[in-house]
Amino acid sequence: MDNQVTRAVAVVGLAGVALIHVLDAPGSFQDAPYKGWLYVLLIAGCIGTSGMLLRGSDRRAWAAAALLPLGAIVAFVISRTAGLPNGADDIGNWTEPLGLASLFVEGSLVALAGAVLSAPLPRPIERRRRIEGRANRDRAAVSA
């Protein structure tokens, strides 16, 4: 399941999560500074995870690509139901466009990362053949 296209989609999704929270951060710092700092941590985590996925596939990066947006989804739901400290004005605000966009991107990322993480790991011999096949293609491209 894991390939370059899958990783690229995850990188774009992580960038989307980061961008949505960059757009919402200024108001968050004014209302509840702790929420703004949580946004900063989420943004940094998304950027770092994107960098890891750009370099290659790593199960830890895929776990982060699932857990970061999942945490944002949980915080969104709590903020709309019970409310967060200094954030009672968000209770019941389920139709905010930026929040809905965030849920869509985050949910898609959780599903994608979950699919990658639940796929069986390639057996060592298959993995070695895949690596050798790439090396042979690279050598053929260099000699051409």
N, CA and C atoms as an extended XYZ file, in Angstrom:
432
Properties=species:S:1:pos:R:3:atomname:S:1:resname:S:1:resid:I:1 pbc="F F F"
N         0.826       -1.197        0.000 N   MET     1
C         0.000        0.000        0.000 CA  MET     1
C         0.867        1.257        0.000 C   MET     1
N         1.990        1.195        0.695 N   ASP     2
C         2.831        2.385        0.828 CA  ASP     2
C         3.687        2.569       -0.418 C   ASP     2
N         3.551        3.725       -1.056 N   ASN     3
C         4.394        4.054       -2.191 CA  ASN     3
C         4.574        5.570       -2.231 C   ASN     3
N         5.238        6.053       -3.253 N   GLN     4
C         5.523        7.486       -3.333 CA  GLN     4
C         4.261        8.326       -3.451 C   GLN     4
N         3.282        7.857       -4.185 N   VAL     5
C         2.039        8.610       -4.343 CA  VAL     5
C         1.313        8.696       -2.998 C   VAL     5
N         1.257        7.599       -2.277 N   THR     6
C         0.606        7.587       -0.968 CA  THR     6
C         1.292        8.557       -0.019 C   THR     6
N         2.616        8.536       -0.024 N   ARG     7
C         3.363        9.458        0.845 CA  ARG     7
C         3.122       10.900        0.417 C   ARG     7
N         3.063       11.160       -0.889 N   ALA     8
C         2.822       12.519       -1.374 CA  ALA     8
C         1.441       13.015       -0.943 C   ALA     8
N         0.440       12.157       -1.005 N   VAL     9
C        -0.905       12.537       -0.567 CA  VAL     9
C        -0.889       12.866        0.925 C   VAL     9
N        -0.172       12.072        1.706 N   ALA    10
C        -0.079       12.337        3.146 CA  ALA    10
C         0.632       13.662        3.417 C   ALA    10
N         1.685       13.951        2.665 N   VAL    11
C         2.412       15.218        2.839 CA  VAL    11
C         1.491       16.399        2.537 C   VAL    11
N         0.721       16.299        1.476 N   VAL    12
C        -0.224       17.375        1.125 CA  VAL    12
C        -1.285       17.506        2.221 C   VAL    12
N        -1.773       16.394        2.718 N   GLY    13
C        -2.761       16.429        3.802 CA  GLY    13
C        -2.197       17.065        5.062 C   GLY    13
N        -0.976       16.717        5.416 N   LEU    14
C        -0.336       17.314        6.596 CA  LEU    14
C        -0.126       18.814        6.394 C   LEU    14
N         0.225       19.199        5.180 N   ALA    15
C         0.367       20.627        4.882 CA  ALA    15
C        -0.982       21.330        5.018 C   ALA    15
N        -2.048       20.665        4.613 N   GLY    16
C        -3.386       21.229        4.752 CA  GLY    16
C        -3.766       21.427        6.212 C   GLY    16
N        -3.483       20.437        7.049 N   VAL    17
C        -3.765       20.559        8.483 CA  VAL    17
C        -2.979       21.732        9.066 C   VAL    17
N        -1.699       21.816        8.700 N   ALA    18
C        -0.862       22.911        9.206 CA  ALA    18
C        -1.413       24.259        8.748 C   ALA    18
N        -1.764       24.381        7.478 N   LEU    19
C        -2.266       25.650        6.950 CA  LEU    19
C        -3.565       26.072        7.629 C   LEU    19
N        -4.481       25.150        7.794 N   ILE    20
C        -5.754       25.467        8.447 CA  ILE    20
C        -5.506       26.014        9.849 C   ILE    20
N        -4.567       25.417       10.565 N   HIS    21
C        -4.303       25.869       11.924 CA  HIS    21
C        -3.478       27.156       11.963 C   HIS    21
N        -2.662       27.398       10.942 N   VAL    22
C        -1.976       28.699       10.838 CA  VAL    22
C        -3.022       29.798       10.662 C   VAL    22
N        -4.026       29.543        9.832 N   LEU    23
C        -5.073       30.538        9.588 CA  LEU    23
C        -5.907       30.819       10.836 C   LEU    23
N        -6.108       29.807       11.667 N   ASP    24
C        -6.944       29.959       12.858 CA  ASP    24
C        -6.156       30.368       14.103 C   ASP    24
N        -4.834       30.288       14.057 N   ALA    25
C        -4.007       30.525       15.244 CA  ALA    25
C        -4.121       31.925       15.833 C   ALA    25
N        -4.135       33.006       15.045 N   PRO    26
C        -4.171       34.333       15.670 CA  PRO    26
C        -5.340       34.525       16.639 C   PRO    26
N        -6.519       34.094       16.264 N   GLY    27
C        -7.667       34.195       17.155 CA  GLY    27
C        -7.533       33.309       18.378 C   GLY    27
N        -6.873       32.167       18.202 N   SER    28
C        -6.696       31.243       19.316 CA  SER    28
C        -5.771       31.827       20.378 C   SER    28
N        -4.733       32.520       19.955 N   PHE    29
C        -3.821       33.140       20.915 CA  PHE    29
C        -4.539       34.217       21.716 C   PHE    29
N        -5.477       34.916       21.093 N   GLN    30
C        -6.198       35.979       21.788 CA  GLN    30
C        -7.192       35.402       22.797 C   GLN    30
N        -7.919       34.371       22.401 N   ASP    31
C        -8.954       33.803       23.265 CA  ASP    31
C        -8.380       32.937       24.383 C   ASP    31
N        -7.477       32.040       24.034 N   ALA    32
C        -6.894       31.093       24.989 CA  ALA    32
C        -5.471       30.788       24.533 C   ALA    32
N        -4.480       31.478       25.111 N   PRO    33
C        -3.097       31.293       24.640 CA  PRO    33
C        -2.632       29.836       24.611 C   PRO    33
N        -3.066       29.013       25.560 N   TYR    34
C        -2.642       27.613       25.548 CA  TYR    34
C        -3.094       26.924       24.255 C   TYR    34
N        -4.278       27.302       23.767 N   LYS    35
C        -4.792       26.710       22.529 CA  LYS    35
C        -3.924       27.128       21.347 C   LYS    35
N        -3.482       28.383       21.330 N   GLY    36
C        -2.576       28.851       20.282 CA  GLY    36
C        -1.276       28.070       20.286 C   GLY    36
N        -0.740       27.806       21.486 N   TRP    37
C         0.512       27.041       21.569 CA  TRP    37
C         0.311       25.584       21.164 C   TRP    37
N        -0.866       25.037       21.450 N   LEU    38
C        -1.159       23.683       20.956 CA  LEU    38
C        -1.202       23.668       19.432 C   LEU    38
N        -1.742       24.737       18.850 N   TYR    39
C        -1.731       24.864       17.392 CA  TYR    39
C        -0.294       24.878       16.876 C   TYR    39
N         0.570       25.639       17.537 N   VAL    40
C         1.974       25.715       17.107 CA  VAL    40
C         2.605       24.324       17.148 C   VAL    40
N         2.343       23.571       18.213 N   LEU    41
C         2.887       22.210       18.305 CA  LEU    41
C         2.337       21.312       17.197 C   LEU    41
N         1.042       21.439       16.911 N   LEU    42
C         0.439       20.647       15.832 CA  LEU    42
C         1.053       21.010       14.485 C   LEU    42
N         1.217       22.299       14.237 N   ILE    43
C         1.807       22.756       12.971 CA  ILE    43
C         3.235       22.225       12.832 C   ILE    43
N         4.027       22.364       13.891 N   ALA    44
C         5.413       21.872       13.855 CA  ALA    44
C         5.445       20.357       13.663 C   ALA    44
N         4.543       19.640       14.339 N   GLY    45
C         4.481       18.191       14.182 CA  GLY    45
C         4.123       17.782       12.762 C   GLY    45
N         3.194       18.503       12.150 N   CYS    46
C         2.807       18.212       10.762 CA  CYS    46
C         3.968       18.458        9.806 C   CYS    46
N         4.685       19.561       10.022 N   ILE    47
C         5.834       19.872        9.157 CA  ILE    47
C         6.931       18.830        9.331 C   ILE    47
N         7.221       18.467       10.574 N   GLY    48
C         8.252       17.449       10.829 CA  GLY    48
C         7.884       16.097       10.247 C   GLY    48
N         6.634       15.705       10.408 N   THR    49
C         6.177       14.426        9.869 CA  THR    49
C         6.223       14.439        8.348 C   THR    49
N         5.868       15.566        7.751 N   SER    50
C         5.960       15.691        6.289 CA  SER    50
C         7.397       15.474        5.825 C   SER    50
N         8.335       16.085        6.535 N   GLY    51
C         9.743       15.909        6.186 CA  GLY    51
C        10.176       14.455        6.270 C   GLY    51
N         9.704       13.763        7.291 N   MET    52
C        10.043       12.342        7.430 CA  MET    52
C         9.462       11.526        6.277 C   MET    52
N         8.228       11.834        5.882 N   LEU    53
C         7.599       11.084        4.791 CA  LEU    53
C         8.211       11.431        3.435 C   LEU    53
N         8.729       12.641        3.296 N   LEU    54
C         9.400       12.995        2.045 CA  LEU    54
C        10.684       12.198        1.859 C   LEU    54
N        11.361       11.885        2.962 N   ARG    55
C        12.616       11.133        2.883 CA  ARG    55
C        12.389        9.655        2.629 C   ARG    55
N        11.257        9.147        3.064 N   GLY    56
C        10.996        7.723        2.873 CA  GLY    56
C         9.884        7.269        3.786 C   GLY    56
N         9.546        6.013        3.669 N   SER    57
C         8.462        5.471        4.474 CA  SER    57
C         9.020        4.954        5.788 C   SER    57
N         8.392        5.370        6.854 N   ASP    58
C         8.804        4.952        8.187 CA  ASP    58
C         7.523        4.784        8.990 C   ASP    58
N         7.370        3.664        9.650 N   ARG    59
C         6.143        3.413       10.411 CA  ARG    59
C         5.926        4.461       11.494 C   ARG    59
N         6.998        4.999       12.063 N   ARG    60
C         6.842        6.052       13.073 CA  ARG    60
C         6.250        7.312       12.448 C   ARG    60
N         6.676        7.638       11.235 N   ALA    61
C         6.119        8.804       10.540 CA  ALA    61
C         4.649        8.574       10.224 C   ALA    61
N         4.301        7.360        9.806 N   TRP    62
C         2.906        7.061        9.515 CA  TRP    62
C         2.071        7.097       10.784 C   TRP    62
N         2.637        6.643       11.906 N   ALA    63
C         1.909        6.725       13.176 CA  ALA    63
C         1.658        8.184       13.547 C   ALA    63
N         2.660        9.038       13.362 N   ALA    64
C         2.493       10.469       13.638 CA  ALA    64
C         1.467       11.079       12.682 C   ALA    64
N         1.472       10.627       11.420 N   ALA    65
C         0.516       11.141       10.429 CA  ALA    65
C        -0.910       10.742       10.787 C   ALA    65
N        -1.078        9.720       11.600 N   ALA    66
C        -2.408        9.336       12.079 CA  ALA    66
C        -2.743       10.031       13.398 C   ALA    66
N        -1.779       10.069       14.315 N   LEU    67
C        -2.057       10.568       15.661 CA  LEU    67
C        -2.198       12.088       15.737 C   LEU    67
N        -1.412       12.826       14.962 N   LEU    68
C        -1.524       14.292       14.995 CA  LEU    68
C        -2.928       14.751       14.585 C   LEU    68
N        -3.434       14.340       13.422 N   PRO    69
C        -4.789       14.780       13.068 CA  PRO    69
C        -5.867       14.165       13.958 C   PRO    69
N        -5.636       12.953       14.466 N   LEU    70
C        -6.609       12.347       15.366 CA  LEU    70
C        -6.730       13.181       16.646 C   LEU    70
N        -5.605       13.660       17.156 N   GLY    71
C        -5.635       14.531       18.327 CA  GLY    71
C        -6.398       15.817       18.049 C   GLY    71
N        -6.211       16.367       16.848 N   ALA    72
C        -6.934       17.590       16.482 CA  ALA    72
C        -8.437       17.323       16.384 C   ALA    72
N        -8.820       16.173       15.859 N   ILE    73
C       -10.237       15.817       15.770 CA  ILE    73
C       -10.842       15.705       17.171 C   ILE    73
N       -10.134       15.018       18.061 N   VAL    74
C       -10.624       14.853       19.433 CA  VAL    74
C       -10.777       16.214       20.111 C   VAL    74
N        -9.790       17.094       19.947 N   ALA    75
C        -9.873       18.433       20.545 CA  ALA    75
C       -11.048       19.214       19.957 C   ALA    75
N       -11.279       19.081       18.656 N   PHE    76
C       -12.405       19.762       18.011 CA  PHE    76
C       -13.727       19.287       18.612 C   PHE    76
N       -13.878       17.977       18.741 N   VAL    77
C       -15.126       17.428       19.275 CA  VAL    77
C       -15.323       17.870       20.730 C   VAL    77
N       -14.276       17.822       21.530 N   ILE    78
C       -14.390       18.270       22.927 CA  ILE    78
C       -14.755       19.750       22.981 C   ILE    78
N       -14.133       20.562       22.121 N   SER    79
C       -14.416       22.004       22.133 CA  SER    79
C       -15.855       22.303       21.735 C   SER    79
N       -16.474       21.424       20.938 N   ARG    80
C       -17.847       21.655       20.491 CA  ARG    80
C       -18.882       21.026       21.412 C   ARG    80
N       -18.457       20.129       22.299 N   THR    81
C       -19.405       19.463       23.196 CA  THR    81
C       -19.254       20.006       24.617 C   THR    81
N       -18.270       19.535       25.339 N   ALA    82
C       -18.073       19.960       26.731 CA  ALA    82
C       -17.401       21.326       26.808 C   ALA    82
N       -16.637       21.648       25.790 N   GLY    83
C       -15.919       22.918       25.785 CA  GLY    83
C       -14.542       22.786       26.399 C   GLY    83
N       -13.636       23.625       25.918 N   LEU    84
C       -12.282       23.691       26.457 CA  LEU    84
C       -12.203       24.872       27.417 C   LEU    84
N       -11.238       24.879       28.339 N   PRO    85
C       -11.088       26.033       29.222 CA  PRO    85
C       -10.916       27.323       28.406 C   PRO    85
N       -11.627       28.356       28.773 N   ASN    86
C       -11.629       29.655       28.085 CA  ASN    86
C       -12.097       29.530       26.637 C   ASN    86
N       -12.894       28.515       26.342 N   GLY    87
C       -13.347       28.328       24.966 CA  GLY    87
C       -14.812       27.952       24.885 C   GLY    87
N       -15.610       28.393       25.844 N   ALA    88
C       -17.024       28.020       25.870 CA  ALA    88
C       -17.787       28.565       24.667 C   ALA    88
N       -17.246       29.588       24.008 N   ASP    89
C       -17.944       30.156       22.848 CA  ASP    89
C       -17.969       29.197       21.660 C   ASP    89
N       -17.134       28.151       21.660 N   ASP    90
C       -17.125       27.170       20.565 CA  ASP    90
C       -18.168       26.066       20.756 C   ASP    90
N       -18.745       25.956       21.946 N   ILE    91
C       -19.711       24.882       22.201 CA  ILE    91
C       -20.873       25.011       21.224 C   ILE    91
N       -21.140       23.910       20.516 N   GLY    92
C       -22.242       23.868       19.563 CA  GLY    92
C       -21.932       24.461       18.196 C   GLY    92
N       -20.750       24.991       17.998 N   ASN    93
C       -20.383       25.630       16.721 CA  ASN    93
C       -19.847       24.573       15.744 C   ASN    93
N       -20.728       23.718       15.254 N   TRP    94
C       -20.338       22.599       14.400 CA  TRP    94
C       -20.217       22.972       12.926 C   TRP    94
N       -20.705       24.134       12.522 N   THR    95
C       -20.749       24.453       11.094 CA  THR    95
C       -19.720       25.487       10.657 C   THR    95
N       -18.737       25.773       11.479 N   GLU    96
C       -17.683       26.715       11.087 CA  GLU    96
C       -16.935       26.143        9.880 C   GLU    96
N       -16.849       26.882        8.757 N   PRO    97
C       -16.241       26.337        7.535 CA  PRO    97
C       -14.799       25.856        7.726 C   PRO    97
N       -13.981       26.601        8.435 N   LEU    98
C       -12.591       26.185        8.629 CA  LEU    98
C       -12.523       24.902        9.471 C   LEU    98
N       -13.431       24.794       10.438 N   GLY    99
C       -13.484       23.582       11.253 CA  GLY    99
C       -13.918       22.373       10.445 C   GLY    99
N       -14.884       22.562        9.553 N   LEU   100
C       -15.338       21.451        8.703 CA  LEU   100
C       -14.241       21.027        7.727 C   LEU   100
N       -13.533       22.010        7.167 N   ALA   101
C       -12.410       21.681        6.276 CA  ALA   101
C       -11.345       20.911        7.041 C   ALA   101
N       -11.090       21.352        8.252 N   SER   102
C       -10.092       20.684        9.085 CA  SER   102
C       -10.500       19.234        9.347 C   SER   102
N       -11.760       19.019        9.711 N   LEU   103
C       -12.229       17.650        9.967 CA  LEU   103
C       -12.095       16.765        8.732 C   LEU   103
N       -12.397       17.324        7.563 N   PHE   104
C       -12.288       16.544        6.331 CA  PHE   104
C       -10.840       16.124        6.073 C   PHE   104
N        -9.913       17.079        6.147 N   VAL   105
C        -8.506       16.771        5.870 CA  VAL   105
C        -7.958       15.827        6.941 C   VAL   105
N        -8.258       16.118        8.196 N   GLU   106
C        -7.748       15.276        9.284 CA  GLU   106
C        -8.312       13.868        9.216 C   GLU   106
N        -9.609       13.746        8.935 N   GLY   107
C       -10.212       12.418        8.814 CA  GLY   107
C        -9.624       11.625        7.665 C   GLY   107
N        -9.371       12.302        6.551 N   SER   108
C        -8.750       11.638        5.399 CA  SER   108
C        -7.352       11.140        5.739 C   SER   108
N        -6.605       11.964        6.457 N   LEU   109
C        -5.250       11.566        6.853 CA  LEU   109
C        -5.267       10.368        7.802 C   LEU   109
N        -6.173       10.392        8.767 N   VAL   110
C        -6.277        9.271        9.709 CA  VAL   110
C        -6.598        7.989        8.941 C   VAL   110
N        -7.514        8.076        7.978 N   ALA   111
C        -7.882        6.897        7.189 CA  ALA   111
C        -6.701        6.404        6.347 C   ALA   111
N        -5.997        7.331        5.696 N   LEU   112
C        -4.861        6.943        4.858 CA  LEU   112
C        -3.752        6.307        5.695 C   LEU   112
N        -3.386        6.971        6.771 N   ALA   113
C        -2.312        6.441        7.618 CA  ALA   113
C        -2.728        5.113        8.249 C   ALA   113
N        -3.994        5.006        8.619 N   GLY   114
C        -4.481        3.742        9.169 CA  GLY   114
C        -4.383        2.613        8.164 C   GLY   114
N        -4.702        2.910        6.906 N   ALA   115
C        -4.602        1.888        5.858 CA  ALA   115
C        -3.154        1.459        5.650 C   ALA   115
N        -2.239        2.426        5.653 N   VAL   116
C        -0.822        2.092        5.474 CA  VAL   116
C        -0.323        1.266        6.652 C   VAL   116
N        -0.685        1.682        7.857 N   LEU   117
C        -0.201        0.972        9.046 CA  LEU   117
C        -0.823       -0.408        9.198 C   LEU   117
N        -2.023       -0.594        8.685 N   SER   118
C        -2.673       -1.902        8.827 CA  SER   118
C        -2.274       -2.879        7.724 C   SER   118
N        -1.637       -2.390        6.669 N   ALA   119
C        -1.184       -3.277        5.597 CA  ALA   119
C        -0.068       -4.171        6.132 C   ALA   119
N        -0.050       -5.406        5.696 N   PRO   120
C         1.014       -6.298        6.173 CA  PRO   120
C         2.380       -5.815        5.694 C   PRO   120
N         3.360       -5.992        6.564 N   LEU   121
C         4.724       -5.636        6.188 CA  LEU   121
C         5.224       -6.616        5.137 C   LEU   121
N         5.999       -6.138        4.162 N   PRO   122
C         6.533       -7.074        3.163 CA  PRO   122
C         7.505       -8.045        3.830 C   PRO   122
N         7.482       -9.255        3.340 N   ARG   123
C         8.430      -10.239        3.870 CA  ARG   123
C         9.837       -9.801        3.491 C   ARG   123
N        10.819      -10.166        4.274 N   PRO   124
C        12.195       -9.706        4.008 CA  PRO   124
C        12.669      -10.005        2.589 C   PRO   124
N        12.353      -11.171        2.034 N   ILE   125
C        12.830      -11.509        0.694 CA  ILE   125
C        12.181      -10.596       -0.346 C   ILE   125
N        10.877      -10.290       -0.182 N   GLU   126
C        10.197       -9.385       -1.119 CA  GLU   126
C        10.784       -7.986       -1.025 C   GLU   126
N        11.068       -7.569        0.177 N   ARG   127
C        11.634       -6.240        0.383 CA  ARG   127
C        13.018       -6.138       -0.274 C   ARG   127
N        13.827       -7.176       -0.090 N   ARG   128
C        15.161       -7.178       -0.685 CA  ARG   128
C        15.073       -7.169       -2.209 C   ARG   128
N        14.142       -7.934       -2.773 N   ARG   129
C        13.970       -7.942       -4.233 CA  ARG   129
C        13.541       -6.572       -4.738 C   ARG   129
N        12.655       -5.909       -3.976 N   ARG   130
C        12.201       -4.584       -4.373 CA  ARG   130
C        13.371       -3.594       -4.353 C   ARG   130
N        14.196       -3.670       -3.324 N   ILE   131
C        15.360       -2.782       -3.222 CA  ILE   131
C        16.349       -3.079       -4.338 C   ILE   131
N        16.601       -4.365       -4.613 N   GLU   132
C        17.524       -4.737       -5.688 CA  GLU   132
C        16.980       -4.294       -7.038 C   GLU   132
N        15.665       -4.397       -7.228 N   GLY   133
C        15.051       -3.957       -8.476 CA  GLY   133
C        15.240       -2.469       -8.690 C   GLY   133
N        15.111       -1.683       -7.618 N   ARG   134
C        15.343       -0.234       -7.729 CA  ARG   134
C        16.800        0.042       -8.088 C   ARG   134
N        17.712       -0.680       -7.453 N   ALA   135
C        19.137       -0.478       -7.734 CA  ALA   135
C        19.446       -0.814       -9.182 C   ALA   135
N        18.868       -1.888       -9.696 N   ASN   136
C        19.098       -2.261      -11.092 CA  ASN   136
C        18.538       -1.203      -12.043 C   ASN   136
N        17.359       -0.669      -11.739 N   ARG   137
C        16.776        0.378      -12.576 CA  ARG   137
C        17.655        1.627      -12.538 C   ARG   137
N        18.167        1.974      -11.345 N   ASP   138
C        19.023        3.148      -11.229 CA  ASP   138
C        20.316        2.975      -12.028 C   ASP   138
N        20.900        1.779      -11.958 N   ARG   139
C        22.118        1.523      -12.739 CA  ARG   139
C        21.848        1.584      -14.221 C   ARG   139
N        20.704        1.064      -14.652 N   ALA   140
C        20.351        1.096      -16.066 CA  ALA   140
C        20.134        2.534      -16.530 C   ALA   140
N        19.528        3.359      -15.685 N   ALA   141
C        19.290        4.761      -16.048 CA  ALA   141
C        20.599        5.527      -16.143 C   ALA   141
N        21.536        5.226      -15.269 N   VAL   142
C        22.839        5.920      -15.289 CA  VAL   142
C        23.635        5.524      -16.515 C   VAL   142
N        23.580        4.255      -16.896 N   SER   143
C        24.378        3.804      -18.030 CA  SER   143
C        23.742        4.187      -19.362 C   SER   143
N        22.476        4.552      -19.366 N   ALA   144
C        21.805        4.918      -20.628 CA  ALA   144
C        22.128        6.299      -21.099 C   ALA   144
